[in-house]
Amino acid sequence: MERSSNNPLKSILTIVISLAFAGFFLWLALKGLDFKVIQKSLAKANYLWVVFAAGFGILAYWFRAIRWNLMLEPMGHRISNSNSLWSISFGYLMNLTIPRSGELARATALYGVEKVPVDKSFGTIILERVVDLICMLGFLGLTLLFKYEAILSFYENSGVNINPNKILIVLSVLAAGTVLFFIFKKKLADVPFLGKIVNFIDGIFQGLATIFKLKQKGKFIIYTLGIWISYYFAAYLVCFALPETSGFTIADGFFIIVVGTLGMIIPASGGIGAYNLAMKYGFMALFISMGKSADLGAEMGLTYSFISLPLQIVIMLVMGLISIPMLAKARNVAVLNKDF
């Protein structure tokens, strides 16, 4: 955790850029819409459904904490589920300040309470992202199966232009770099400065390799399903808070979680702006596919985002702020146990 304070100017600049992204996307989302209409929709929403959604959001944290324990076990590290939970919560809290900083903060926090090497735990976190991507692609497959027209409309309205050639080039470079790393790993490890970098990268690969060494593969799959089912209901149940979206089907929920995930990928603080814009276009696409007004869809998408996104941020803040004293307490216990 100390590493983040080594260059405060860089951290401040990163936060400013992230906030600029958020502001720009939020301006795009609100452009041309009457915010008073959205305010009226927010005022008549049934927030009991939001409470139910929050329960599933927190449940996903717990499933992820237990699953992380299963991933660390093949490397000889058996950690407590509570330390796993609070390390994850601290990582999400850091993501609210500097996007994508949470992964390293999470690994560092775990080292403070469980002494799991940062490179190895960081490798399992990357593995988590790979597994999450596969799960998201599963939801995308379901969405293409049941909501193809909505996906096509969203793609056309969002202005996103996917270039398969560029994706292929990036994947090829990554593959070639991985092969070269393993070929020259032993030679580079003897170089004074490069040795530390090589060992860190090697630790990451060891973390990634745990997927092939899992001792409890069945539990891993169950907890992975639990995480994404929880995500699904956390997103879908919010629809019932609004009269205009209370009739959304289970398939509509698939579409919403895919669009929401795409919005959260953009490096804006807490997904602010990017998530709102994604939901605006997403609900426009849904309403068009249902033969309804695109303008009404845009208004409902923003209304939904102004309920769903704050809910996610509040969970991150509450869990993250609780994690600080809990990790400090666990760190003190670890120090005392070491002394004795």
Secondary structure, 3 states (H helix, E strand, C coil): CHHHHCCHHHHHHHHHHHHHHHHHHHHHHHCCCCHHHHHHHHHCCCCHHHHHHHHHHHHHHHHHHHHHHHHHHHHCCCCCHHHHHHHHHHHHHHHHHCCCCHHHHHHHHHHHHHCCCHHHHHHHHHHHHHHHHHHHHHHHHHHHHHCHHHHHHHHHHHCCCCCHHHHHHHHHHHHHHHHHHHHHHHHHHCCHHHHHHHHHHHHHHHHHHHHHCCCCHHHHHHHHHHHHHHHHHHHHHHHHHCCCCCCCCHHHHHHHHHHHHHHHHCCCHHHCCHHHHHHHHHHHHHHHHCCCCHHHHHHHHHHHHHHHHHHHHHHHHHHHHHHHHHHHHHHHHHHHHHHC
